[in-house]
Amino acid sequence: MRNNILNLIGREKELFLYDIGKYEKELFSIVSSSSFLVIGGAGSIGQAVTKEIFKRSPKKLHVVDISENNMAELVRDIRSSFGYIDGDFQTFALDVGSIEYEAFIQADGQYDYVLNLSALKHVRSEKDPFTLMRLIDVNIFNTDKTLQQAIEKGTKKYFCVSTDKAANPVNMMGASKRIMEMFLMRKSLHIPISTARFANVAFSDGSLLHSFNQRIQKHQPLVAPNDIKRYFVTPKESGELCLMSCIFGENRDIFFPKLSVELHLITFADIAIKYLENVGYEPYLCKDEDEARRLARVLPQQGKWPCLFTCSDTTGEKDFEEFFTENETLDMTRFKNLGIIKNEPLFDEEKLDNFTKKIEKMKNDKSWTKEEIVTLFHEMIPNFGHKETGKYLDGKM
């Protein structure tokens, strides 16, 4: 499947083979003598990170995720691929925002490394003010909460995943991660932290590419934008990037994949065509949703599959991808295929406190609007280029 994914996203080889190979002995030595907590470990990136840690035989590996079903599949996957380790490997179906999670940390909480992969990652999560508030809770305040717990428990290092969309953000998801990075800078005075920004993870849970599998199984059309090009990494590469940042990142480092010929820009529509060819179908371009739905009942028997490729006009879609801004300091020499953004602990204490108080008041009042939150985000990120079109992905097939 790994080689299939590489082919579908237009690449021939894995990105980080050289860097992983060069540092493998050191990686194994550190991981095998350390204890880990992976938060959000049953998502696509979380599973990839968990497997990268597990296969290097950690002393302790505890995995927390709210999804009981995904957690069960993670364990099946690990047992089927790698078997067993002598270390303490356990999974816990817990919500990080719950009392049960706080009791879990209080009962033990002794980890050398805490990796937080929990996030609301969809641009579509800003369509209503209620889901948007949960996005803020998960991406910002749960991060700050678990950071504080790590400090109190004497954790050696804290890692959490950011996003390429935090660089000059245009949507609320990307902006929430940029604000999260500000909270990280404040806590970095008390614990070493590192993070990573990277491209779309190909065929990750809930992604458009992942939905291609569902559409084929349900005999439904494939729909994709044909005007947006994106960089993609494989799930395995996402796990490797996170682990490298966690283990080798210095305080406040943000790792990212270097842009090169190996990291290939490709449209979703092009991947859809490659995907259909891979499963034995010829794409048939339709003029609208009605035609695509109608033909889905008859075309597959002829070896063809209905597709609807259109321009994107939904809120929050960024025209291009970038991993860093022109104002950030880079280290492009330490690794072959990994770049590093170097940060000073720059943050505005008053802004962070004001943001926290205003969000708390909204939640206590049980009343807020998307416009109020957008205004608050603009206070935190003055050059926030939020694009509101009034159209959302839930309004499309």
N, C-alpha and C positions, 0 to 999 in steps of 0.2 A: 504493500500500500504506500510506503514511503516514497519509493521510486515513482509510483503513479502520481502522487501529489506533486512531486518535483516536476514531472512532465506536464501536468495540467497547469501549473503556474509559470511554465516557460523556462524552467531551469534544468540543468544536467547534474549538478552536484550540490551537496550540502554546504552551507555558508561557513560553518565554524569548525570544519574538520581539522584545519591546521592548528588553531588556537587550543581546541580541546586536546588534541594529540600532544601538543607541546607541554601542556600543564597537567596532563592526566595523572601522573604520579603524585604531584602535589595535591591535586583535587582529591584523589582517593585517600591519601594520608590524612587530610583534614576532615573529610566527611566521615571516614571510618572511625575517627576518634572523637566525634562530636554528636550532640543531640539537637534535634530539629522539631519545630512546630510549623506546620504548613496550614495556614488559614485560607479557606476557599480552595481546598485541595482537590475538589471533585469537579471543578470546571475544566475546560480544555487545557488552559495554561497550567492550572494547579495540578492536574493529573500528570502533565508532562514534567513539571518540576519534581513532583513526588517520585516519579519513576527514575529521574536522574539521580536523586538522592538515594533511593532504595538500592539501586544496582551497585552503589559504592559502599554498602554495608555499614550504615550509621549505627551508633550505639543506641540511639533512641529516635524514633520517627513517629510523631503523633500528627494525625491529619484531622482537621475540623472542616465541616461543610454543612450547610443547611439542607442540601439535597441528599436524602437517604438513598434514593434510587441510584444516583450517580456514584455515591460512595460505594455501594454494593458492586457496581460495575468496575470501579477502580481496583477494588480488592481482587475481583476475579481476574482482571487484566494482569495485575502484578503477579498473582500466583501462577497464572498460565504462562507468563513471559519469563519471570525471574525466579519463581519458587519462594524460598524462605531465607531469612537472615537470623543470626544469633541475637541481634539487637531487639529492642522493644518496639514493635510496630503495632500501632493501634489506630483505629478510626473512630471519630465521634460525630454523630449527626446533631450538631448544635448550631444555633443562631448566635453569632458573635454579639449581637445586641441584647442577649437575654441574661436573666439572673443565673440560669444553668451554666452558661459559659463563664460567668464571673466565679461561680463556685468551682468549676473545673480548673481555672487558673489558680484560684486560691489553694486548692487541694494539692497542686504540684507546681506547675508553672516554671519549672527549672529547665531551661533550654539554652544552649549556646547560641543558636540562630533561630530567629522567628521570621518566617516569610509570609507576607500577606498578599495573596492573589485574589482576594475577594473584591468584587467590583460589579457595579452596574455599568455595562460597556456599550449599550445600544444608544445610538442617536435618537431612536424613537422614544426613549424613556423621558424626553422632555415634552411630550405631546400634551400632558396634563399636569397640573400643579402638584398632585398627590404623589404620582410616581416620581416626579422631579424631586420632591422632598426626600423620598426614600433614597434616590440616587445620591443626594447630598449626605444623608446619614451614613450610607455604606461607604462611599468613596472618600469622604472627608472625616467625619466624626468617629466612625468605627476605627479608622486608621489611627487617629489621634489617641483613642482609647486604648487600643492594643499596644501602641507605642509606649504609653505611660505605664501599662502593666509590665512591659518588657523592662523598662527602666527600674521599676520597683523590685522586680525579680532578679536583677543583675544579669540580664541577657547580654551576651558579648556583641551581637550585631543584629540589626533589624533591616529587613529588605521588604520593599513593596513595589508593585508594578505600577508604572505610570502609563502613558500612551503618547504616540507621536502627535496626537491631536491636542496635547497640552502645549505644544509649540505654536504660538500665535493662534490660539483657539478661536473657532467660529461657531462651535456648538456648546451646549451646556455640559455635556459629558466631558469634553476636552477641558473646558474651563474648570469643572469640578476637580479634575486631576491636577490642573495648574495650581489651584488653591490648596489642594492636598500637599503639593510640593512645598508651598509656603509654610504649612504647619510642620512638615518634615524638617525644614531648616531650623525652626525654633527648637524642636526636640533634639536636633543634632548636637546641641550644646551639652546634652546629657547622655547620649548614647550614639555610637557610630551607626549611621544609616547609609544605605545605597538604594538605588532604584534603576529602572530600565524603561526606556521608550522604544517601542518597536512597531513594526508594520502589522497589517492584518494577519491573523493566524489562519492559514488556509484550512477550511472545513472545520473550524471550531464550532462548538455547540451554539445554535441559535443564529449563526452567520448565514448570509445569503448562499454561500457555497455549500454549507451543510444542508441547506434546504433543498438543494438539487437532488440529494438522495431521497428525500421525502416526496418530492414531486414525481420522481420516476416510480417509486413504490405505489403512489396513489393515482397514477395515470393522469397527472395534471401538467399544465404547460410550464416551461421554464421561462422565467422573467428576469431580466437583468438590465442595468443601465449600460449604454454603449459609449458614453461620453466621459466616464470617470476611470482614470488609470490609477492603480494602487500597487504598492509593494506588498509582497506576501512572504511570510516565513512559515515553515512547517511547524506542527505542534512540537516535534522533537527539538527543533531549533529554538523555539520559544523557551523551552525548559532549560536548554543549555545556556542561553543568554542570561536568564534569571539566576541560575546557579553561579555562573561566572561573576556576575555583579555582586551577588551575596557573599561569595567567598573571597574574591580578589578586589572588590571595590573599596576604595578608601572613603573616609567619611565625606558624605554629600555627593559622591560620584553618581552620575546618571549614565548608564551604558546604553549604547544604541548600535545597530548594525550599520557598518560603513556602506555608503552608496557606491556601487561598482557595477561592472558588467555582470557579476554573479547575482546581484539583487535586481531582478528584472521587473520593470513596470509593465503592467498588463491590465486590460479592461476586464470587467466582469463578464461582458458578452463574449469576449474571446475565450475565457475559461469555460463558459457554458458550451461553446462549440466544441472545444477539446474534450470536455466531459462527455458530451453526447457521442462523439466519435469513439471515445474509450469504451462506452457501454453498448456500442453497436448501432447507433441511430444517426441518421442524417438530419441536421437542423432544418426546420421549415419556418421561415419568417412570416409572422402574422401581422395584420394591420391594426388590430385592437384586441382588447380582452375577450370580447364576445366570440370573435373568430377563433382565438386561441383555445378557449374553453370548449367550443363546439368541436374543433378538430382533434382535441385530445382523446375523443371517443373513437376516432377512426384512423388517424394517421399512424399510430404505433404499429398497427398490423401491416402497414406498408413499409416498415423500416424507417419511418420519419417521425420527428417529434416537434410539436408546435412550440415556437419561441416568440416572445415579445420583447424586443430590445428597443428601449426608448431613452431619451435624454432625461437626466435627473432634474427635478424641480422641487425637491422636498427640503424642509427646514434642516439646517445644520450640516449639509454636505459640503465638505471642503474641496476646493477646486484642485488642490495639489497636496502632496504629503511632504512633510519636513520633520526631521528629528531634533533640530536645534535652531536657534535664532542667531542672527548676526551679532547679538550682544553677548552671547555665551562663549566662555573660554573652553577650548577643546584640547584634548590629548589624543592625537591620531597616530601615535608611534608605539604605544605600549603593546598593542595587539594588532595582528594582521587584519582581521575582519571585524573588530570591535572598536568603535570610537567611544570616547569618554568625555562627558561634559563635566568640567571642574567648577565647583561652586564654593563661594564664601557663604557664611551663615547670615545671609541678608534676608531680613523680614521686618515687617512693621507690626510691632506688638499691639499697638492701639487698633490697627485695622483688623487683626486676627481676633482680638477680644470683641470688637464691635460686631464683626460678622457672627461670632458665636452667640452674642446676646440677642441680636436681631432674629436669628434663626430660632433660638430658644423661645423668644416671645411669640413668634408665629405658631410654633408647635403648642405652646401653652394655651394660646387663644383658639387653637384648632381652626384657624382661618388664615389663608394666604392666597395670593394670586401668582401666576407665573410672571406677570409684569413686575411685581414686587421683588421676586427672586432675581430676575434679569437685572433690575436696577442695582441690587446688592452685589451681584457679580461684577457689574461695571465699576462699582466702587473699589472692588478688590483688584480688578484688571482694567485699568483705564483705557487700554487700546483693544479691549475685547471686541472682536469683529463679528458679533452675533448676527446671523442671517435668518430672519423670520419671513418665510414665504406663505405661511398659513396652510401649507400642505405637509402631510406626514406620511410615513411609510404604511401606517395602518389603513390609509385610504387608498392603497394600491393592492393589486393582486400579489 
